[in-house]
């Protein structure tokens, strides 16, 4: 079925929404945003982006891990 036809058929249905629907949704959103997060990816990315030392450290650690992996594979291949 075409997306337009699906949308039009959905619009034709008589869906009843309560007057307090928007308030309920916004309350749930507010509760979700107020929950404490132990592993907040967005906050971690903000911290990393704000400090060049952290960015450089991550690049160096990635390069070291990559070179160790290559050396280990070469060691396995030539042994």
C-alpha positions as CSV (number, residue, x, y, z in Angstrom):
1,X,0.0,0.0,0.0
2,X,1.2,3.5,-0.8
3,X,2.2,5.7,2.2
4,X,-0.3,8.3,1.1
5,X,-3.1,5.8,1.1
6,X,-2.2,4.5,4.5
7,X,-2.2,8.1,5.9
8,X,-5.5,8.9,4.2
9,X,-7.1,5.8,5.6
10,X,-5.8,6.6,9.1
11,X,-7.2,10.1,8.8
12,X,-10.6,8.8,7.9
13,X,-10.9,6.8,11.1
14,X,-12.7,8.6,13.9
15,X,-10.2,8.5,16.7
16,X,-11.3,10.1,19.9
17,X,-8.6,11.8,22.0
18,X,-9.2,13.1,25.5
19,X,-8.8,16.7,26.3
20,X,-6.0,15.9,28.7
21,X,-4.0,13.9,26.2
22,X,-1.3,16.5,25.6
23,X,-1.0,17.2,29.4
24,X,-0.5,13.4,30.0
25,X,2.2,13.2,27.3
26,X,4.1,16.2,28.5
27,X,4.0,14.9,32.1
28,X,5.5,11.6,31.0
29,X,8.2,13.5,29.0
30,X,9.0,15.6,32.1
31,X,9.2,12.5,34.3
32,X,11.5,10.8,31.8
33,X,13.8,13.8,31.6
34,X,13.9,14.1,35.4
35,X,15.0,10.5,36.0
36,X,18.6,10.1,37.1
37,X,20.7,8.5,34.4
38,X,23.7,6.4,35.4
39,X,25.0,6.1,31.8
40,X,24.1,9.2,29.9
41,X,25.7,9.0,26.5
42,X,24.8,12.6,25.5
43,X,26.5,13.9,28.7
44,X,29.6,11.8,28.0
45,X,29.9,13.1,24.4
46,X,29.5,16.7,25.7
47,X,32.4,16.2,28.2
48,X,34.6,14.6,25.5
49,X,33.8,17.3,23.0
50,X,34.6,20.1,25.4
51,X,38.1,18.9,26.4
52,X,40.8,18.5,23.8
53,X,43.0,16.5,26.2
54,X,40.3,13.9,26.5
55,X,39.8,13.8,22.7
56,X,43.6,13.4,22.1
57,X,43.8,10.7,24.8
58,X,41.1,8.7,23.2
59,X,42.8,9.0,19.8
60,X,46.2,7.9,21.3
61,X,44.6,5.0,23.1
62,X,42.8,3.9,19.9
63,X,46.1,4.0,18.0
64,X,47.9,2.0,20.7
65,X,45.2,-0.6,20.8
66,X,45.2,-0.8,17.1
67,X,49.0,-1.2,16.8
68,X,48.9,-3.9,19.6
69,X,46.3,-5.8,17.7
70,X,48.3,-5.6,14.5
71,X,51.5,-6.8,16.2
72,X,49.5,-9.6,17.8
73,X,48.1,-10.7,14.5
74,X,51.5,-10.6,12.9
75,X,52.9,-12.6,15.8
76,X,50.3,-15.3,15.3
77,X,50.7,-15.2,11.5
78,X,54.5,-15.7,11.6
79,X,54.6,-18.2,14.4
